[in-house]
């Protein structure tokens, strides 16, 4: 009767490792929850893209538009054939890479400037 009560309350059986099993279950559950939290949004996006592709034979492509006359920047979502999307991805990757390189150089210059100003104060 006691075995049935434990199972009904969700308690683990005595052969599950006892205190050590309970202690090791916490990191395992934490890691499992972390991985599910990372993979669930990716799986959801893949399912959405796959569904759109099955319905339209086109893939969604998110692109950045340049500032308009009011100075605002926007993202646009376009449906395009997979080969066009691949070419657009390469173009966007090169453009973003150039922007990131420029920002990286600027950050390095600021860090160097901060180092020299600190060393002058000493």
Secondary structure in CASP SS format (residue, H / E / C, confidence):
PFRMAT SS
TARGET T0000
AUTHOR 0000-0000-0000
METHOD secondary structure of the structure
MODEL  1
X C 1.00
X H 1.00
X H 1.00
X H 1.00
X H 1.00
X H 1.00
X H 1.00
X H 1.00
X H 1.00
X C 1.00
X C 1.00
X C 1.00
X C 1.00
X H 1.00
X H 1.00
X H 1.00
X C 1.00
X H 1.00
X H 1.00
X H 1.00
X H 1.00
X H 1.00
X H 1.00
X H 1.00
X H 1.00
X H 1.00
X H 1.00
X H 1.00
X H 1.00
X H 1.00
X H 1.00
X H 1.00
X H 1.00
X H 1.00
X H 1.00
X H 1.00
X H 1.00
X H 1.00
X H 1.00
X H 1.00
X H 1.00
X H 1.00
X H 1.00
X H 1.00
X H 1.00
X H 1.00
X H 1.00
X H 1.00
X H 1.00
X H 1.00
X H 1.00
X H 1.00
X H 1.00
X H 1.00
X H 1.00
X H 1.00
X C 1.00
X C 1.00
X E 1.00
X E 1.00
X E 1.00
X E 1.00
X E 1.00
X E 1.00
X E 1.00
X C 1.00
X C 1.00
X C 1.00
X C 1.00
X C 1.00
X C 1.00
X C 1.00
X C 1.00
X E 1.00
X E 1.00
X E 1.00
X E 1.00
X E 1.00
X E 1.00
X E 1.00
X C 1.00
X H 1.00
X H 1.00
X H 1.00
X H 1.00
X H 1.00
X H 1.00
X H 1.00
X H 1.00
X H 1.00
X H 1.00
X H 1.00
X H 1.00
X H 1.00
X H 1.00
X H 1.00
X H 1.00
X H 1.00
X H 1.00
X H 1.00
X H 1.00
X H 1.00
X H 1.00
X H 1.00
X H 1.00
X H 1.00
X H 1.00
X H 1.00
X H 1.00
X H 1.00
X H 1.00
X H 1.00
X H 1.00
X H 1.00
X H 1.00
X H 1.00
X H 1.00
X H 1.00
X H 1.00
X H 1.00
X H 1.00
X C 1.00
END
